Amino acid sequence: MSDSIQNIEYISQIVTNMLNFSRLDRSKIAPIKIEECINTTLIIAKHFLKHVNLNKQFGDTKAVTCDMAQINQVLLNLIKNGAQALPKSGGDITIETSMLSSKEVCISITDNGFGIPVDIQAKIWEPFFTTKKEGSGTGLGLSTCNKIITSHGGRIDMKSEIGKGSTFSIVLPLTPPAELYDEQGQEKNSTLLTVAAVTVSG
């Protein structure tokens, strides 16, 4: 009975983490602290960060109105790419947040991995372009990230040096363009939807 309760609690925790990650329990576009997005994503990314030394340097940022599920998707992709750029023995990933201006938040994800060759840096945003081995990547990750951030009225940039690593920087406005609401079929200031939390008592 004790083992069964522990298993149910574990499953409940997984479901809660997935709900937090995808935000299936609320309207798609809503104000959120970007640090909450990062922490939620890191829980999902935990299994491929086992040998990574993770550094979080969070600044005093304002809430960003965004589609949290989409922003989490971007963060997961960039964190995963950073982990895959490290040697098998591990390395460092640093995630920083700050206010770039009074109306923009910046998120930087830096790894000290292999780096991206200069001659292909311009191609990494192209659909279906990948540096991964055949069968291990679709080449759509970064192009999708770029599309999501652009739809939020932001931008994403990359700096990389062979042997030293890469930095991907995301800049998001605090308020997204009206077109984002239209794409989601959602009105501004719509009421949040909630789902009752799953609890287990022993």
Contact map, one row per residue, 1 for C-alpha under 8 A:
1111100000000000000000000000000000000000000000000000000000000000000000000000000000000000000000000000000000000000000000000000000000000000000000000000000000000000000000000000000000000000000000000000000000
1111110000000000000000000000000000000000000000000000000000000000000000000000000000000000000000000000000000000000000000000000000000000000000000000000000000000000000000000000000000000000000000000000000000
1111111000000000000000000000000000000000000000000000000000000000000000000000000000000000000000000000000000000000000000000000000000000000000000000000000000000000000000000000000000000000000000000000000000
1111111100000000000000000000000000000000000000000000000000000000000000000000000000000000000000000000000000000000000000000000000000000000000000000000000000000000000000000000000000000000000000000000000000
1111111110000000000000000000000000000000000000000000000000000000000000000000000000000000000000000000000000000000000000000000000000000000000000000000000000000000000000000000000000000000000000000000000101
0111111111000000000000000000000000000000000000000000000000000000000000000000000000000000000000000000000000000000000000000000000000000000000000000000000000000000000000000000000000000000000000000000000000
0011111111100000000000000000000000000000000000000000000000000000000000000000000000000000000000000000000000000000000000000000000000000000000000000000000000000000000000000000000000000000000000000000000000
0001111111110000000000000000000000000000000000000000000000000000000000000000000000000000000000000000000000000000000000000000000000000000000000000000000000000000000000000000000000000000000000000000000100
0000111111111000000000000000000000000000000000000000000000000000000000000000000000000000000000000000000000000000000000000000000000000000000000000000000000000000000000000000000000000000000000000000001100
0000011111111100000000000000000000000000000000000000000000000000000000000000000000000000000000000000000000000000000000000000000000000000000000000000000000000000000000000000000000000000000000000000000000
0000001111111110000000000000000000000000000000000000000000000000000000000000000000000000000000000000000000000000000000000000000000000000000000000000000000000000000000000000000000000000000000000000000000
0000000111111111000000000000000000000000000000000000000000000000000000000000000000000000000000000000000000000000000000000000000000000000000000000000000000000000000000000000000000000000000000000000011100
0000000011111111100000000000000000000000000000000000000000000000000000000000000000000000000000000000000000000000000000000000000000000000000000000000000000000000000000000000000000000000000000000000000000
0000000001111111110000000000000000000000000000000000000000000000000000000000000000000000000000000000000000000000000000000000000000000000000000000000000000000000000000000000000000000000000000000000000000
0000000000111111111000000000000000000000000000000000000000000000000000000000000000000000000000000000000000000000000000000000000000000000000000000000000000000000000000000000000000000000000000000000000000
0000000000011111111100000000000000000000000000000000000000000000000000000000000000000000000000000000000000000000000000000000000000000000000000000000000000000000000000000000000000000000000000000000110000
0000000000001111111110000000000000000001001100000000000000000000000000000000000000000000000000000000000000000000000000000000000000000000000000000000000000000000000000000000000000000000000000000000000000
0000000000000111111111100000000000000000000100000000000000000000000000000000000000000000000000000000000000000000000000000000000000000000000000000000000000000000000000000000000000000000000000000000000000
0000000000000011111111111000000000000000000000000000000000000000000000000000000000000000000000000000000000000000000000000000000000000000000000000000000000000000000000000000000000000000000000000000000000
0000000000000001111111110000000000000001000000000000000000000000000000000000000000000000000000000000000000000000000000000000000000000000000000000000000000000000000000000000000000000000000000000000000000
0000000000000000111111100000000000001001100100000000000000000000000110010000000000000000000000000000000000000000000000000000000000000000000000000000000000000000000000000000000000000000000000000000000000
0000000000000000011111110000000000000000000000000000000000000000000111010000000000000000000000000000000000000000000000000000000000000000000000000000000000000000000000000000000000000000000000000000000000
0000000000000000011111111111000000000000000000000000000000000000000110000000000000000000000000000000000000000000000000000000000000000000000000000000000000000000000000000000000000000000000000000000000000
0000000000000000001101111111000000000000000000000000000000000000000000000000000000000000000000000000000000000000000000000000000000000000000000000000000000000000000000000000000000000000000000000000000000
0000000000000000001000111110000000000000000000000000000000000000000000000000000000000000000000000000000000000000000000000000000000000000000000000000000000000000000000000000000000000000000000001110000000
0000000000000000000000111111000000000000000000000000000000000000000000000000000000000000000000000000000000000000000000000000000000000000000000000000000000000000000000000000000000000000000000011100000000
0000000000000000000000111111110000000000000000000000000000000000000000000000000000000000000000000000000000000000000000000000000000000000000000000000000000000000000000000000000000000000000001111000000000
0000000000000000000000110111110000000000000000000000000000000000011110000000000000000000000000000000000000000000000000000000000000000000000000000000000000000000000000000000000000000001010000000000000000
0000000000000000000000000011111000000000000000000000000000000000111100000000000000000000000000000000000000000000000000000000000000000000000000000000000000000000000000000000000000001000010000000000000000
0000000000000000000000000011111100000000000000000000000000000001111100000000000000000000000000000000000000000000000000000000000000000000000000000000000000000000000000000000000000000000000000000000000000
0000000000000000000000000000111110000000000000000000000000000011110000000000000000000000000000000000000000000000000000000000000000000000000000000000000000000000000000000000000000000000000000000000000000
0000000000000000000000000000011111011000000000000000000000000011110100000000000000000000000000000000000000000000000000000000000000000000000000000000000000000000000000000000000000000000000000000000000000
0000000000000000000000000000001111111000000000000000000000001111000000000000000000000000000000000000000000000000000000000000000000000000000000000000000000000000000000000000000000000000000000000000000000
0000000000000000000000000000000111111100000000000000000000001011000000000000000000000000000000001000000000000000000000000000000000000000000000000000000000000000000000000000000000000000000000000000000000
0000000000000000000000000000000011111110000000000000000001000000000000000000000000000000000000001000000000000000000000000000000000000000000000000000000000000000000000000000000000000000000000000000000000
0000000000000000000000000000000111111111000000000000000000000000000000000000000000000000000000000000000000000000000000000000000000000000000000000000000000000000000000000000000000000000000000000000000000
0000000000000000000010000000000111111111100000000000000000000000000100110000000000000000000000000000000000000000000000000000000000000000000000000000000000000000000000000000000000000000000000000000000000
0000000000000000000000000000000001111111110000000000000000000000000000010010000000000000000000000000000000000000000000000000000000000000000000000000000000000000000000000000000000000000000000000000000000
0000000000000000000000000000000000111111111000000000000000000000000000000000000000000000000000000000000000000000000000000000000000000000000000000000000000000000000000000000000000000000000000000000000000
0000000000000000100110000000000000011111111100000000000000000000000000010000000000000000000000000000000000000000000000000000000000000000000000000000000000000000000000000000000000000000000000000000000000
0000000000000000000010000000000000001111111110000000000000000000000000010011000000000000000000000000000000000000000000000000000000000000000000000000000000000000000000000000000000000000000000000000000000
0000000000000000000000000000000000000111111111000000000000000000000000000001000000000000000000000000000000000000000000000000000000000000000000000000000000000000000000000000000000000000000000000000000000
0000000000000000100000000000000000000011111111000000000000000000000000000000000000000000000000000000000000000000000000000000000000000000000000000000000000000000000000000000000000000000000000000000000000
0000000000000000110010000000000000000001111111100000000000000000000000000000000000000000000000000000000000000000000000000000000000000000000000000000000000000000000000000000000000000000000000000000000000
0000000000000000000000000000000000000000111111111000000000000000000000000001001100000000000000000000000000000000000000000000000000000000000000000000000000000000000000000000000000000000000000000000000000
0000000000000000000000000000000000000000011111111100000000000000000000000000000000000000000000000000000000000000000000000000000000000000000000000000000000000000000000000000000000000000000000000000000000
0000000000000000000000000000000000000000000111111100000000000000000000000000000000000000000000000000000000000000000000000000000000000000000000000000000000000000000000000000000000000000000000000000000000
0000000000000000000000000000000000000000000011111110000000000000000000000000000100100000000000000000000000000000000000000000000000000000000000000000000000000000000000000000000000000000000000000000000000
0000000000000000000000000000000000000000000011111111000000000000000000000000000000100000000000000000000000000000000000000000000000000000000000000000000000000000000000000000000000000000000000000000000000
0000000000000000000000000000000000000000000001111111000000000000000000000000000000000000000000000000000000000000000000000000000000000000000000000000000000000000000000000000000000000000000000000000000000
0000000000000000000000000000000000000000000000011111100000000000000000000000000000000001111000000000000000000000000000000000000000000000000000000000000000000000000000000000000000000000000000000000000000
0000000000000000000000000000000000000000000000001111110000000000000000000000000000100000011110000000000000000000000000000000000000000000000000000000000000000000000000000000000000000000000000000000000000
0000000000000000000000000000000000000000000000000011111000000000000000000000000000000000011110000000000000000000000000000000000000000000000000000000000000000000000000000000000000000000000000000000000000
0000000000000000000000000000000000000000000000000001111100000000000000000000000000000000000111100000000000000000000000000000000000000000000000000000000000000000000000000000000000000000000000000000000000
0000000000000000000000000000000000000000000000000000111110000000000000000000000000000000000111100000000000000000000000000000000000000000000000000000000000000000000000000000000000000000000000000000000000
0000000000000000000000000000000000000000000000000000011111000000000000000000000000000000000001110000000000000000000000000000000000000000000000000000000000000000000000000000000000000000000000000000000000
0000000000000000000000000000000000000000000000000000001111100000000000000000000000000000000001111000000000000000000000000000000000000000000000000000000000000000000000000000000000000000000000000000000000
0000000000000000000000000000000000100000000000000000000111110000000000000000000000000000000000111100000000000000000000000000000000000000000000000000000000000000000000000000000000000000000000000000000000
0000000000000000000000000000000000000000000000000000000011111000000000000000000000000000000000011110000000000000000000000000000000000000000000000000000000000000000000000000000000000000000000000000000000
0000000000000000000000000000000000000000000000000000000001111100000000000000000000000000000000001110000000000000000000000000000000000000000000000000000000000000000000000000000000000000000000000000000000
0000000000000000000000000000000011000000000000000000000000111110000000000000000000000000000000001110000010000000000000000000000000000000000000000000000000000000000000000000000000000000000000000000000000
0000000000000000000000000000000010000000000000000000000000011111000000000000000000000000000000000010000010000000000000000000000000000000000000000000000000000000000000000000010000000000000000000000000000
0000000000000000000000000000001111000000000000000000000000001111100000000000000000000000000000000000000000000000000000000000000000000000000000000000000000000000000000000000010000000000000000000000000000
0000000000000000000000000000011111000000000000000000000000000111110000000000000000000000000000000000000010000000000000000000000000000000000000000000000000000000000000000001111000000000000000000000000000
0000000000000000000000000000111100000000000000000000000000000011111000000000000000000000000000000000000000000000000000000000000000000000000000000000000000000000000000000000011100000000000000000000000000
0000000000000000000000000001111100000000000000000000000000000001111100100000000000000000000000000000000000000000000000000000000000000000000000000000000100000000000000000000001100000000000000000000000000
0000000000000000000000000001110000000000000000000000000000000000111111100000000000000000000000000000000000000000000000000000000000000000000000000000000000000000000000000000000000000000000000000000000000
0000000000000000000011100001110100001000000000000000000000000000011111110000000000000000000000000000000000000000000000000000000000000000000000000000000000000000000000000000000000000000000000000000000000
0000000000000000000011100001000000000000000000000000000000000000001111111000000000000000000000000000000000000000000000000000000000000000000000000000000000000000000000000000000000000000000000000000000000
0000000000000000000001000000000000000000000000000000000000000000001111111100000000000000000000000000000000000000000000000000000000000000000000000001000000000000000000000000000000000000000000000000000000
0000000000000000000000000000000000001000000000000000000000000000011111111110000000000000000000000000000000000000000000000000000000000000000000000001100000000000000000000000000000000000000000000000000000
0000000000000000000011000000000000001101100000000000000000000000000111111111000000000000000000000000000000000000000000000000000000000000000000000000000000000000000000000000000000000000000000000000000000
0000000000000000000000000000000000000000000000000000000000000000000011111111100000000000000000000000000000000000000000000000000000000000000000001000000000000000000000000000000000000000000000000000000000
0000000000000000000000000000000000000000000000000000000000000000000001111111110000000000000000000000000000000000000000000000000000000000000000011001000000000000000000000000000000000000000000000000000000
0000000000000000000000000000000000000100100000000000000000000000000000111111111000000000000000000000000000000000000000000000000000000000000000000000000000000000000000000000000000000000000000000000000000
0000000000000000000000000000000000000000110010000000000000000000000000011111111100000000000000000000000000000000000000000000000000000000000000000000000000000000000000000000000000000000000000000000000000
0000000000000000000000000000000000000000000000000000000000000000000000001111111110000000000000000000000000000000000000000000000000000000000011001000000000000000000000000000000000000000000000000000000000
0000000000000000000000000000000000000000000000000000000000000000000000000111111111000000000000000000000000001000000000000000000000000000000001000000000000000000000000010000000000000000000000000000000000
0000000000000000000000000000000000000000000010000000000000000000000000000011111111100000000010000000000000001000000000000000000000000000000000000000000000000000000000000000000000000000000000000000000000
0000000000000000000000000000000000000000000010010000000000000000000000000001111111110000000000000000000000000000000000000000000000000000000000000000000000000000000000000000000000000000000000000000000000
0000000000000000000000000000000000000000000000000000000000000000000000000000111111111000000000000000000000000000000000000000000000000000000000000000000000000000000000000000000000000000000000000000000000
0000000000000000000000000000000000000000000000000000000000000000000000000000011111111100000010000000000000001110100000000000000000000000000000000000000000000000000001000000000000000000000000000000000000
0000000000000000000000000000000000000000000000011001000000000000000000000000001111111100010010000000000000000010000000000000000000000000000000000000000000000000000000000000000000000000000000000000000000
0000000000000000000000000000000000000000000000000000000000000000000000000000000111111110000000000000000000000000000000000000000000000000000000000000000000000000000000000000000000000000000000000000000000
0000000000000000000000000000000000000000000000000000000000000000000000000000000011111110000000000000000000000010111000000000000000000000000000000000000000000000000010000000000000000000000000000000000000
0000000000000000000000000000000000000000000000000000000000000000000000000000000001111111111100000000000000000011110000000000000000000000000000000000000000000000000000000000000000000000000000000000000000
0000000000000000000000000000000000000000000000000000000000000000000000000000000000011111111000000000000000000000110000000000000000000000000000000000000000000000000000000000000000000000000000000000000000
0000000000000000000000000000000000000000000000000010000000000000000000000000000000000111110000000000000000000000000000000000000000000000000000000000000000000000000000000000000000000000000000000000000000
0000000000000000000000000000000000000000000000000010000000000000000000000000000000000111111000000000000000000000000000000000000000000000000000000000000000000000000000000000000000000000000000000000000000
0000000000000000000000000000000000000000000000000011100000000000000000000000000000100111111100000000000000000000000000000000000000000000000000000000000000000000000000000000000000000000000000000000000000
0000000000000000000000000000000000000000000000000011100000000000000000000000000000000110111110000000000000000011100000000000000000000000000000000000000000000000000000000000000000000000000000000000000000
0000000000000000000000000000000000000000000000000001111000000000000000000000000000000100011111000000000000000011100000000000000000000000000000000000000000000000000000000000000000000000000000000000000000
0000000000000000000000000000000000000000000000000001111000000000000000000000001001100000001111100000000000001111000000000000000000000000000000000000000000000000000000000000000000000000000000000000000000
0000000000000000000000000000000000000000000000000000011110000000000000000000000000000000000111110000000000011110000000000000000000000000000000000000000000000000000000000000000000000000000000000000000000
0000000000000000000000000000000000000000000000000000011111000000000000000000000000000000000011111000000000111100000000000000000000000000000000000000000000000000000000000000000000000000000000000000000000
0000000000000000000000000000000000000000000000000000000111100000000000000000000000000000000001111100000001111000000000000000000000000000000000000000000000000000000000000000000000000000000000000000000000
0000000000000000000000000000000001100000000000000000000011111000000000000000000000000000000000111110000011110000000000000000000000000000000000000000000000000000000000000000000000000000000000000000000000
0000000000000000000000000000000000000000000000000000000001111000000000000000000000000000000000011111000011100000000000000000000000000000000000000000000000000000000000000000000000000000000000000000000000
0000000000000000000000000000000000000000000000000000000000111100000000000000000000000000000000001111111111000000000000000000000000000000000000000000000000000000000000000000000000000000000000000000000000
0000000000000000000000000000000000000000000000000000000000000000000000000000000000000000000000000111111111000000000000000000000000000000000000000000000000000000000000000010000000000000000000000000000000
0000000000000000000000000000000000000000000000000000000000000000000000000000000000000000000000000011111110000000000000000000000000000000000000000000000000000000000000000000000000000000000000000000000000
0000000000000000000000000000000000000000000000000000000000000000000000000000000000000000000000000011111100000000000000000000000000000000000000000000000000000000000000000000000000000000000000000000000000
0000000000000000000000000000000000000000000000000000000000000000000000000000000000000000000000000011111110000000000000000000000000000000000000000000000000000000000000000000111000000000000000000000000000
0000000000000000000000000000000000000000000000000000000000000000000000000000000000000000000000000011111111000000000000000000000000000000000000000000000000000000000000000011110000000000000000000000000000
0000000000000000000000000000000000000000000000000000000000001101000000000000000000000000000000001111101111100000000000000000000000000000000000000000000000000000000000000011110000000000000000000000000000
0000000000000000000000000000000000000000000000000000000000000000000000000000000000000000000000011111000111110000000000000000000000000000000000000000000000000000000000001111000000000000000000000000000000
0000000000000000000000000000000000000000000000000000000000000000000000000000000000000000000000111100000011111000000000000000000000000000000000000000000000000000000000001110000000000000000000000000000000
0000000000000000000000000000000000000000000000000000000000000000000000000000000000000000000001111000000001111100000000000000000000000000000000000000000000000000000000111100000000000000000000000000000000
0000000000000000000000000000000000000000000000000000000000000000000000000000011001000000000011110000000000111110000000000000000000000000000000000000000000000000000000111000000000000000000000000000000000
0000000000000000000000000000000000000000000000000000000000000000000000000000000001000000000011100000000000011111000000000000000000000000000000000000000000000000000011110000000000000000000000000000000000
0000000000000000000000000000000000000000000000000000000000000000000000000000000001101100001111000000000000001111100000000000000000000000000000000000000000000000000011100000000000000000000000000000000000
0000000000000000000000000000000000000000000000000000000000000000000000000000000000000100001110000000000000000111111000000000000000000000000000000000000000000000001111000000000000000000000000000000000000
0000000000000000000000000000000000000000000000000000000000000000000000000000000001001110001100000000000000000011111000000000000000000000000000000000000000000000001111000000000000000000000000000000000000
0000000000000000000000000000000000000000000000000000000000000000000000000000000000001110000000000000000000000001111100000000000000000000000000000000000000000000011110000000000000000000000000000000000000
0000000000000000000000000000000000000000000000000000000000000000000000000000000000001000000000000000000000000001111110000000000000000000000000000000000000000001111111000000000000000000000000000000000000
0000000000000000000000000000000000000000000000000000000000000000000000000000000000000000000000000000000000000000011111011000000000000000000000000000000000000001110011000000000000000000000000000000000000
0000000000000000000000000000000000000000000000000000000000000000000000000000000000000000000000000000000000000000001111111000000000000000000000000000000000000001110000000000000000000000000000000000000000
0000000000000000000000000000000000000000000000000000000000000000000000000000000000000000000000000000000000000000000111111100000000000000000000000000000000000001100000000000000000000000000000000000000000
0000000000000000000000000000000000000000000000000000000000000000000000000000000000000000000000000000000000000000000011111100000000000000000000000000000000000000000000000000000000000000000000000000000000
0000000000000000000000000000000000000000000000000000000000000000000000000000000000000000000000000000000000000000000111111111000000000000000000000000000000000000000000000000000000000000000000000000000000
0000000000000000000000000000000000000000000000000000000000000000000000000000000000000000000000000000000000000000000111111111000000000000000000000000000000000000000000000000000000000000000000000000000000
0000000000000000000000000000000000000000000000000000000000000000000000000000000000000000000000000000000000000000000001111111100000000000000000000000000000000000000000000000000000000000000000000000000000
0000000000000000000000000000000000000000000000000000000000000000000000000000000000000000000000000000000000000000000000011111110010000000000000000000000000000000000000000000000000000000000000000000000000
0000000000000000000000000000000000000000000000000000000000000000000000000000000000000000000000000000000000000000000000011111110011000000000001100000000000000000000000000000000000000000000000000000000000
0000000000000000000000000000000000000000000000000000000000000000000000000000000000000000000000000000000000000000000000000111111010000000000001100100000000000000000000000000000000000000000000000000000000
0000000000000000000000000000000000000000000000000000000000000000000000000000000000000000000000000000000000000000000000000011111110000000001101100000000000000000000000000000000000000000000000000000000000
0000000000000000000000000000000000000000000000000000000000000000000000000000000000000000000000000000000000000000000000000000111110000000001101100000000000000000000000000000000000000000000000000000000000
0000000000000000000000000000000000000000000000000000000000000000000000000000000000000000000000000000000000000000000000000000011111000000011100000000000000000000000000000000000000000000000000000000000000
0000000000000000000000000000000000000000000000000000000000000000000000000000000000000000000000000000000000000000000000000011111111100000011100000000000000000000000000000000000000000000000000000000000000
0000000000000000000000000000000000000000000000000000000000000000000000000000000000000000000000000000000000000000000000000001000111110000111000000000000000000000000000000000000000000000000000000000000000
0000000000000000000000000000000000000000000000000000000000000000000000000000000000000000000000000000000000000000000000000000000011111000000000000000000000000000000000000000000000000000000000000000000000
0000000000000000000000000000000000000000000000000000000000000000000000000000000000000000000000000000000000000000000000000000000001111101100000000000000000000000000000000000000000000000000000000000000000
0000000000000000000000000000000000000000000000000000000000000000000000000000000000000000000000000000000000000000000000000000000000111111100000000000000000000000000000000000000000000000000000000000000000
0000000000000000000000000000000000000000000000000000000000000000000000000000000000000000000000000000000000000000000000000000000000011111100000000000000000000000000000000000000000000000000000000000000000
0000000000000000000000000000000000000000000000000000000000000000000000000000000000000000000000000000000000000000000000000000000000001111110000000000000000000000000000000000000000000000000000000000000000
0000000000000000000000000000000000000000000000000000000000000000000000000000000000000000000000000000000000000000000000000000000000011111110000000000000000000000000000000000000000000000000000000000000000
0000000000000000000000000000000000000000000000000000000000000000000000000000000000000000000000000000000000000000000000000000000001011111111000000000000000000000000000000000000000000000000000000000000000
0000000000000000000000000000000000000000000000000000000000000000000000000000000000000000000000000000000000000000000000000000000111000011111110000000000000000000000000000000000000000000000000000000000000
0000000000000000000000000000000000000000000000000000000000000000000000000000000000000000000000000000000000000000000000000000011111000000111111100000000000000000000000000000000000000000000000000000000000
0000000000000000000000000000000000000000000000000000000000000000000000000000000000000000000000000000000000000000000000000000011110000000011111110000000000000000000000000000000000000000000000000000000000
0000000000000000000000000000000000000000000000000000000000000000000000000000100000000000000000000000000000000000000000000000000000000000011111111000000000000000000000000000000000000000000000000000000000
0000000000000000000000000000000000000000000000000000000000000000000000000000110000000000000000000000000000000000000000000001111000000000001111111100000000000000000000000000000000000000000000000000000000
0000000000000000000000000000000000000000000000000000000000000000000000000000000000000000000000000000000000000000000000000001111000000000001111111110000000000000000000000000000000000000000000000000000000
0000000000000000000000000000000000000000000000000000000000000000000000000100000000000000000000000000000000000000000000000000000000000000000111111111000000000000000000000000000000000000000000000000000000
0000000000000000000000000000000000000000000000000000000000000000000000001100100000000000000000000000000000000000000000000000000000000000000011111111100000000000000000000000000000000000000000000000000000
0000000000000000000000000000000000000000000000000000000000000000000000000000000000000000000000000000000000000000000000000000100000000000000001111111110000110000000000000000000000000000000000000000000000
0000000000000000000000000000000000000000000000000000000000000000000000000000000000000000000000000000000000000000000000000000000000000000000000111111111000000000000000000000000000000000000000000000000000
0000000000000000000000000000000000000000000000000000000000000000000001100100000000000000000000000000000000000000000000000000000000000000000000011111111100000000000000000000000000000000000000000000000000
0000000000000000000000000000000000000000000000000000000000000000000000100000000000000000000000000000000000000000000000000000000000000000000000001111111111110000000000000101000000000000000000000000000000
0000000000000000000000000000000000000000000000000000000000000000000000000000000000000000000000000000000000000000000000000000000000000000000000000111111111100000000000000000000000000000000000000000000000
0000000000000000000000000000000000000000000000000000000000000000000000000000000000000000000000000000000000000000000000000000000000000000000000000011111111000000000000000000000010110000000000000000000000
0000000000000000000000000000000000000000000000000000000000000000010000000000000000000000000000000000000000000000000000000000000000000000000000000001111111000000000000000001100110010000000000000000000000
0000000000000000000000000000000000000000000000000000000000000000000000000000000000000000000000000000000000000000000000000000000000000000000000000000111111100000000000000001100110000000000000000000000000
0000000000000000000000000000000000000000000000000000000000000000000000000000000000000000000000000000000000000000000000000000000000000000000000000000111111110000000000000111100000000000000000000000000000
0000000000000000000000000000000000000000000000000000000000000000000000000000000000000000000000000000000000000000000000000000000000000000000000000100110011111000000000000111000000000000000000000000000000
0000000000000000000000000000000000000000000000000000000000000000000000000000000000000000000000000000000000000000000000000000000000000000000000000100100001111100000000011110000000000000000000000000000000
0000000000000000000000000000000000000000000000000000000000000000000000000000000000000000000000000000000000000000000000000000000000000000000000000000000000111110000000011100000000000000000000000000000000
0000000000000000000000000000000000000000000000000000000000000000000000000000000000000000000000000000000000000000000000000000000000000000000000000000000000011111000001111000000000000000000000000000000000
0000000000000000000000000000000000000000000000000000000000000000000000000000000000000000000000000000000000000000000000000000000000000000000000000000000000001111100001110000000000000000000000000000000000
0000000000000000000000000000000000000000000000000000000000000000000000000000000000000000000000000000000000000000001111000000000000000000000000000000000000000111110111100000000000000000000000000000000000
0000000000000000000000000000000000000000000000000000000000000000000000000000000000000000000000000000000000000000001111000000000000000000000000000000000000000011111111000000000000000000000000000000000000
0000000000000000000000000000000000000000000000000000000000000000000000000000000000000000000000000000000000000000011110000000000000000000000000000000000000000001111110000000000000000000000000000000000000
0000000000000000000000000000000000000000000000000000000000000000000000000000000000000000000000000000000000000001111000000000000000000000000000000000000000000000111110000000000000000000000000000000000000
0000000000000000000000000000000000000000000000000000000000000000000000000000000000000000000000000000000000000001111000000000000000000000000000000000000000000001111111000000000000000000000000000000000000
0000000000000000000000000000000000000000000000000000000000000000000000000000000000001000000000000000000000000111111100000000000000000000000000000000000000000001111111100000000000000000000000000000000000
0000000000000000000000000000000000000000000000000000000000000000000000000000000001000000000000000000000000000111101100000000000000000000000000000000000000000111100111110000000000000000000000000000000000
0000000000000000000000000000000000000000000000000000000000000000000000000000000000000000000000000000000000011110000000000000000000000000000000000000000000000111000011111000000000000000000000000000000000
0000000000000000000000000000000000000000000000000000000000000000000000000000010000000000000000000000000000011100000000000000000000000000000000000000000000011110000001111100000000000000000000000000000000
0000000000000000000000000000000000000000000000000000000000000000000000000000000000000000000000000000000001111000000000000000000000000000000000000000000000011100000000111110000000000000000000000000000000
0000000000000000000000000000000000000000000000000000000000000000000000000000000000000000000000000000000001110000000000000000000000000000000000000000100001111000000000011111000000000000000000000000000000
0000000000000000000000000000000000000000000000000000000000000000000000000000000000000000000000000001000111100000000000000000000000000000000000000000000001110000000000001111100000000000000000000000000000
0000000000000000000000000000000000000000000000000000000000000001000000000000000000000000000000000000000111000000000000000000000000000000000000000000100111100000000000000111110000000000000000000000000000
0000000000000000000000000000000000000000000000000000000000000001000000000000000000000000000000000000001110000000000000000000000000000000000000000000000111000000000000000011111100000000000000000000000000
0000000000000000000000000000000000000000000000000000000000000111100000000000000000000000000000000000001110000000000000000000000000000000000000000000000000000000000000000001111100000000000000000000000000
0000000000000000000000000000000000000000000000000000000000000001110000000000000000000000000000000000001000000000000000000000000000000000000000000000000000000000000000000000111110000000000000000000000000
0000000000000000000000000000000000000000000000000000000000000000110000000000000000000000000000000000000000000000000000000000000000000000000000000000000110000000000000000000111111010000000000000000000000
0000000000000000000000000000000000000000000000000000000000000000000000000000000000000000000000000000000000000000000000000000000000000000000000000000001110000000000000000000001111111000000000000000000000
0000000000000000000000000000000000000000000000000000000000000000000000000000000000000000000000000000000000000000000000000000000000000000000000000000000000000000000000000000000111111100000000000000000000
0000000000000000000000000000000000000000000000000000000000000000000000000000000000000000000000000000000000000000000000000000000000000000000000000000001000000000000000000000000011111110000000000000000000
0000000000000000000000000000000000000000000000000000000000000000000000000000000000000000000000000000000000000000000000000000000000000000000000000000001100000000000000000000000111111111000000000000000000
0000000000000000000000000000100000000000000000000000000000000000000000000000000000000000000000000000000000000000000000000000000000000000000000000000000000000000000000000000000011111111111100000000000000
0000000000000000000000000000000000000000000000000000000000000000000000000000000000000000000000000000000000000000000000000000000000000000000000000000000000000000000000000000000001111111111000000000000000
0000000000000000000000000000000000000000000000000000000000000000000000000000000000000000000000000000000000000000000000000000000000000000000000000000000000000000000000000000000000111111110000000000000000
0000000000000000000000000001000000000000000000000000000000000000000000000000000000000000000000000000000000000000000000000000000000000000000000000000000000000000000000000000000000011111110000000000000000
0000000000000000000000000000000000000000000000000000000000000000000000000000000000000000000000000000000000000000000000000000000000000000000000000000000000000000000000000000000000001111111000000000000000
0000000000000000000000000001100000000000000000000000000000000000000000000000000000000000000000000000000000000000000000000000000000000000000000000000000000000000000000000000000000001111111101000000000000
0000000000000000000000000000000000000000000000000000000000000000000000000000000000000000000000000000000000000000000000000000000000000000000000000000000000000000000000000000000000001100111111000000000000
0000000000000000000000000000000000000000000000000000000000000000000000000000000000000000000000000000000000000000000000000000000000000000000000000000000000000000000000000000000000001000011111000000000000
0000000000000000000000000000000000000000000000000000000000000000000000000000000000000000000000000000000000000000000000000000000000000000000000000000000000000000000000000000000000000000001111100000000000
0000000000000000000000000010000000000000000000000000000000000000000000000000000000000000000000000000000000000000000000000000000000000000000000000000000000000000000000000000000000000000011111110000000000
0000000000000000000000000010000000000000000000000000000000000000000000000000000000000000000000000000000000000000000000000000000000000000000000000000000000000000000000000000000000000000000011111000000000
0000000000000000000000000110000000000000000000000000000000000000000000000000000000000000000000000000000000000000000000000000000000000000000000000000000000000000000000000000000000000000000001111100000000
0000000000000000000000001110000000000000000000000000000000000000000000000000000000000000000000000000000000000000000000000000000000000000000000000000000000000000000000000000000000000000000000111110000000
0000000000000000000000001100000000000000000000000000000000000000000000000000000000000000000000000000000000000000000000000000000000000000000000000000000000000000000000000000000000000000000000011111000000
0000000000000000000000001000000000000000000000000000000000000000000000000000000000000000000000000000000000000000000000000000000000000000000000000000000000000000000000000000000000000000000000001111100000
0000000000000000000000000000000000000000000000000000000000000000000000000000000000000000000000000000000000000000000000000000000000000000000000000000000000000000000000000000000000000000000000000111110000
0000000000000001000000000000000000000000000000000000000000000000000000000000000000000000000000000000000000000000000000000000000000000000000000000000000000000000000000000000000000000000000000000011111000
0000000000010001000000000000000000000000000000000000000000000000000000000000000000000000000000000000000000000000000000000000000000000000000000000000000000000000000000000000000000000000000000000001111100
0000000010010000000000000000000000000000000000000000000000000000000000000000000000000000000000000000000000000000000000000000000000000000000000000000000000000000000000000000000000000000000000000000111110
0000100110010000000000000000000000000000000000000000000000000000000000000000000000000000000000000000000000000000000000000000000000000000000000000000000000000000000000000000000000000000000000000000011111
0000000000000000000000000000000000000000000000000000000000000000000000000000000000000000000000000000000000000000000000000000000000000000000000000000000000000000000000000000000000000000000000000000001111
0000100000000000000000000000000000000000000000000000000000000000000000000000000000000000000000000000000000000000000000000000000000000000000000000000000000000000000000000000000000000000000000000000000111
